[in-house]
Amino acid sequence: MQEVRKHEEAFHDFGKRFLFAIIHIGVVLGCISLAFLANALMLAVLIGLSGTLALIRGFLVSTRLRQAPETFLFATRDDYASCR
């Protein structure tokens, strides 16, 4: 059973990385077309950098949520329980 779980995790991790690569290629191609066809180099650079950072942040957050959802962003369930 544990072997099946590891296989499923590897499959989902590969799927996330593949989706990340496809979306990043789309962002890069959009920025290249914006830079060359619309002659908006600075806007293309800003969109490219911010899009790449947003994709990396989203990938890291989704990975962090899958590994330990109860300790997301360094807060534990005990921290929330003490606020009540």
N, C-alpha and C positions, 0 to 999 in steps of 0.2 A: 504494500500500500504506500509506503514511503517513497518507493521508486517511482510510482505513478505521480505522486505529488511533485517530486523533483522535476519530472518530465513536463508536467503542466506549467510549473514555474518557468522552466527554461523556454517553453513555447511562448508564454506570455511576454517574457523579457525580450525574446527575439522579435515578436510582433510590435512591441513598443519601440524598439530600436529601428525597425524597418519603417514604421510610421514616422518616426522622428526624421529619418533620412529623407523620405519622400517629401515631407512638409518643408524641410530645410532646402532641398533642391528647388521647390516651388518659390520659396522666399528669395533665394539667390537669383533664380531666373527672372523673377519679377523686378528685382533691384537692377539687374543688368539691363533689362529692357527699359526701365525708367531712366537709367543713366544715359543710355545711348540714344534711344528713340525720343524721349521727352527732353533730353538735355538738362536733367535735374540731378546733377551728380551728388550734391550735398544731401538732398532729400533721400536719394537712393542709399547713400552710406548710412544715414541715420535710421532708415527703415530696416536696412540689412543688419546693423548692429543690434538694434532693439528687438527685432524679430528673432535673431539668434539667441540673445540673452533670455527672451521670453520662452523660447522653446527649451532651452537648457533648464531654466527654472521649473517649468512645468514637468519636464522629465524627472528632475530630482524630487519634486514634491510628490509626484505620483509613485515614485519608487519608495520614498520615505513612508507614504501612507500604507503601501502594501506590506512593508516590513514590520512596522510597529505602529498601528493606527492609534493606540492609546497614548503614545508619547509624541504626538505630532507637535513640532515646533517647541520641543523641550518642556512641554507642560504634561503633567501626569493627571490621572484621574483624581488622585489625592489633592492636587492643587485646586481642582474645580470643586471637590467636596468641601474643602475648607472655606470656600467663598459663600456657601449656603447658610 
